[in-house]
Amino acid sequence: MRRTDAARQLGGFVREHHTDGGRRLVQAGVLAAVGAAGLAFGIPVTVASIGTTDGAPELAGLLLGVGLVGLGLAVWRFVQGFRTREQSFDVHERGLTHRVAGTATLIPWEDIASVGAHGDDGRPLAEARGMGFTCVIRLRDGRALRVDTFTQDAPELARTAHAAVHQGRLPRGRGHRPPTP
């Protein structure tokens, strides 16, 4: 669906928020490399530590744990990266267009049940991991759209959606001027 078609149904276009799926896939690759390295070192250390009790079993457990957790997180990010490839959110005056891999879904503001956001994750490297800011847009049909720091200007998208859904303040499209007194 083209933006002009969406604009006919949802009003004037306001802005686009593109999701960086490539960054998710790069992160998945790094996690896969860390996981593979953990297993590559952990398996031989485990085999060598059979029958010993001096510290080798703990090191083997640590390496195997890093390997398994790294690979598990890599799979999660790969799936997330492929499921949200080419994702973007177009904000219009009367709703959102959610685009994923060539498919567009029109979501009028009245179809959104709630917008919940939280940010400022104080954990180290939270922003780089895509966990510095998270927003969940719950639709009335039970579906949920998740927006995180991989989405361009995610806090602004969350503020706009929250204002439209919970406060009735609809965004103004391009070319619309506020009424003059």
N, C-alpha and C positions, 0 to 999 in steps of 0.2 A: 504494500500500500504506500502510495506516495504521500509526501507531507501535505500537498494541496488537498487530497482526499480527506486526510485526517483533520485538516483545518476546517473543512466544510462541516464536519460533525462535532469537532471539539473547540472550534473558535480559533482565533489567531495564534500563530506559533510564537512562543516566548523564548525558549532556549533548548539546547540539546545537552545531555549529559552522557558522554560516551564511556563505556567500561573498557579498561585496558586488559583484554584477555591474554595478550602476549606476555604481559608481566606475570600473570598467574601461571602460564606455562613455563616461563623461565624459572619461577620459584619452584614449580613442581620438578623441573630438571635438577635444580640444586639439591632439593630434598632427596631425590632418587639417587644422586651421586653420593650424598652423605650416608644414606641408608645402605647402599651397595658397599661402600667402604667399611661401614660398621660390621656388616656381615662377612665381608672378605677377610677382615682381621679377626672377628669374633669366632668364626667357625674353627679356624686352626688353633686359636688359643683355647677354645673349649675342648677340642680333641686332646691337646697337649696337657690340659689341666686335669684330665680324668685320673683319679686316684691321688691327687695332691690336695693339700689344704693350705698352702702358703699364699694367699693373695691372688693366685691365678684364677680360681673360680669367680672371684668378685670382678676381676678385670674382664673375664669372658662374659659374665652376665651384663656388665656395663656395655661392652661392645655389641653384644647381641641385641640388647635393649635399644641402643642408638640405631642399629640397623633396622630393626623391625618398626620402630616408631617412625624413622625417616622414610621408609618405604610406604608405610601406611599413610602418612601425611602427603607423600608424593602422589599416591593414587587418588586421594581425596582432591588435591589441587588439580590434577590432570582432568578428572571427571568434571570438576567445577569449571575449569577453563574451557573444555569442549562444550559443556552445556550452555555456557554463557558467551560463546564466541560471537563476535560482532554485536554484542549487546549495547543498547543505548536506550535512554529515556528521553522522549521529547515532551517538553512541558507546553501545554496549550492553555488557553484561557479557561476552558471547561473540563480539563482532564489531562491525562497522560497517554502517550503512545509508548508501549513497551516493545522494543524491537530486539529479536534474537534470531541470528542466522537466517535473515531474510524474511522472517515472519513478524508481522506487526499486530499487536493487540491494542485496541482502543479501550481506555479505562476512564470513563467519566468520573469526576470527583465524587458523585453520589454513590458510585459502586465501591468506594473505599470505606471500609469500616473503621480503620484506625491507622495511625502513623506513629510508630514508636522509634525513637532514636536515642542512642547513647554513644558517647565518644570520650576522648581524652583518656584512652587506655594508658595507664602509667607504666606498663610492663616494657622492658627493654625491646627495642626494635618492633614495637607493635605496629607502627605505621608501615614499615617495610613488609611486614607479614600480611598486611591488609586487614589488620584488626584494630587500627587506631580509632575508627569510627564505624558504626553499624546502624543501619536503619531497616526496620521491617515495616513494609506496607501491607497490611492485611485487607484482603478484599472481602466483600460480603458473601461471596460464594465459597469462602474457606481457603482459597489460595493465598499464598504469601509471596511477596517479592522482596528479596534481600538486596540491600545496597550497602556497599562497604567502601573502603578507601581506594579500591581499584577503580571506582567510578569517579569520573572527573567532577570535582566540586560537589561531592556527595552531601555535605552539610547544607549547602544551598538548596539542593533538591529536596532534602528532608524538611527544611524550613518552609519552602514553597508549598509542598504537599500538606504539611501540618496546618499552615495558615488557611489553605483552601478548604480542607476537610473539617477541621475543628473550630475554625474561627470565621468561616464564610468569606474570607478575603481572597478573592480570585486574582490570579496574576493578569497583567495587562499584556496583550499581544503587541507585536511590532506594528507601528503605524497608528496605534491608538493613543490619543492624547487625553490627559485628564480634563474633565470639564472645566471651563473657565468661569469664574464667578461673575 
